[in-house]
Amino acid sequence: MSESVECSELPEELLRPIGKGLDTRMDILRFRGVCTSWRSAISSSDFIPRFPLNFPNPLPPPRRRRRLGWLAISHDEADHLHQQTVCLLHETILYRLTPSASSDKGWLIKVEDCKMHLLDPHRERYESESDSPNILPNNFVLLDYNTVELTRAHTLEIQSLIPIGRVNKVVTFNDCHVFVVYSDGKLGHAKCGDESLTCLGEKGMEFDDFIVYEGQVYVVDRFGIGWWIKINDSTLDLVKFWNPCGSDSLKTQKHLVESDGTIYIVERYLDREWRGRPYFCVVGFKVYKKNEWGEWVLEESLGDRAFILRSDCSLSVSTREFFGYEANCVYFTQQNRIHVFKLENNSITNADLKEDKVYNQTALKHPPSGY
């Protein structure tokens, strides 16, 4: 039997390809923090982040005269400004962060575009640094914590000089396909090298959400019908995968959430029709799960789980594993405030996560000297 070798004694010709294969800045920092030989095997400057990426403008050029404030511009001028629109695809990675000494319970954090700042996972941006409570100690060291990657999410930033439509959701698949749901419910697709997006589905179809589940992409329409996006060599097909679920009211919005290996449909009830409207009020939720006969049934309880609905992704967490979350609840954001819906009594209240927050915008921007 060969003798074991200390990690610090591994040859550089072995360490370098391992370091080169890491694809997140979090992994690079942890790799370089093991010991001196590992730190010297790869430089932090060798890591080139993939995101943000330039992306084709998903929105069509304007068909009529537009107005910029008080100034009306012609169709040709609007078309020229539309061509100047910049679209960037951003990536967010959600992690579970736990102290190495005791890893029973941890915090949910997010890292954007490989930049080492931690943000509140329920909100898109903080208005100011003072809006982000600093609960971590000043001598925070990443190696004192265990990190587990939970999921990756993507958003599309559109920088335009003219008023344009919105994209509600972005999903990437196999590093070469990007799917988007527009604010009007249309479904778009692009793959690497495409200069524009292609619309999927028949005219009049309206989609709410999609999810990558067991290596496939699924999308749900406003009727609760699930569709499998069948990816062929050169074409994409929408294949009906499950029967309608929930209400077909225009005052509902459906979300897809994976929890313990099962897909759930979470139906958000609103006080008005939401498509094309900037403001609306959430009045309740219903959660559906398939039974053993393939029928959608209303779930009365989520057990110890909490569902988190974000604009870029939705996820389920165990309240036994995370601080700050209450079991059998749905967390969501409305008008930049975090709210919680409790299934046990159908109530909606403001979520108070301050006591257990560990989010710190600068904790990983400036790692200890030499890292």
Stockholm file with secondary structure:
# STOCKHOLM 1.0

chainA/1-371         MSESVECSELPEELLRPIGKGLDTRMDILRFRGVCTSWRSAISSSDFIPRFPLNFPNPLPPPRRRRRLGWLAISHDEADHLHQQTVCLLHETILYRLTPSASSDKGWLIKVEDCKMHLLDPHRERYESESDSPNILPNNFVLLDYNTVELTRAHTLEIQSLIPIGRVNKVVTFNDCHVFVVYSDGKLGHAKCGDESLTCLGEKGMEFDDFIVYEGQVYVVDRFGIGWWIKINDSTLDLVKFWNPCGSDSLKTQKHLVESDGTIYIVERYLDREWRGRPYFCVVGFKVYKKNEWGEWVLEESLGDRAFILRSDCSLSVSTREFFGYEANCVYFTQQNRIHVFKLENNSITNADLKEDKVYNQTALKHPPSGY
#=GR chainA/1-371 SS CCCCCCGGGSCHHHHHHHHHTCCSHHHHHHHHTSCHHHHHHSCGGGCCCCCSEECCCCSCCCSSCEEETTEEECHHHHHHHHHTCEEEEEEEEEEEEEESSCCSSBEEEEEETTEEEECCTTSSCCSSGGGSCCCSCTTCCGGGEEEEEEEEEEEEEEECSSCCCCEEEEEEETTTEEEEEETTSCEEEEETTCSSCEEESCTTCCEEEEEEETTEEEEEETTCCEEEEEECSSCEEEEEEECCCSCCCTTEEEEEEEETTEEEEEEEEESSCCTTCSCCCEEEEEEEEECTTSCEEECSCCTTEEEEECSSCEEEEETTTBTTCCTTEEEEEETTEEEEEETTTTEEEECCCGGGCCCCTTTTTSCSTTC
#=GC SS_cons         CCCCCCGGGSCHHHHHHHHHTCCSHHHHHHHHTSCHHHHHHSCGGGCCCCCSEECCCCSCCCSSCEEETTEEECHHHHHHHHHTCEEEEEEEEEEEEEESSCCSSBEEEEEETTEEEECCTTSSCCSSGGGSCCCSCTTCCGGGEEEEEEEEEEEEEEECSSCCCCEEEEEEETTTEEEEEETTSCEEEEETTCSSCEEESCTTCCEEEEEEETTEEEEEETTCCEEEEEECSSCEEEEEEECCCSCCCTTEEEEEEEETTEEEEEEEEESSCCTTCSCCCEEEEEEEEECTTSCEEECSCCTTEEEEECSSCEEEEETTTBTTCCTTEEEEEETTEEEEEETTTTEEEECCCGGGCCCCTTTTTSCSTTC
//
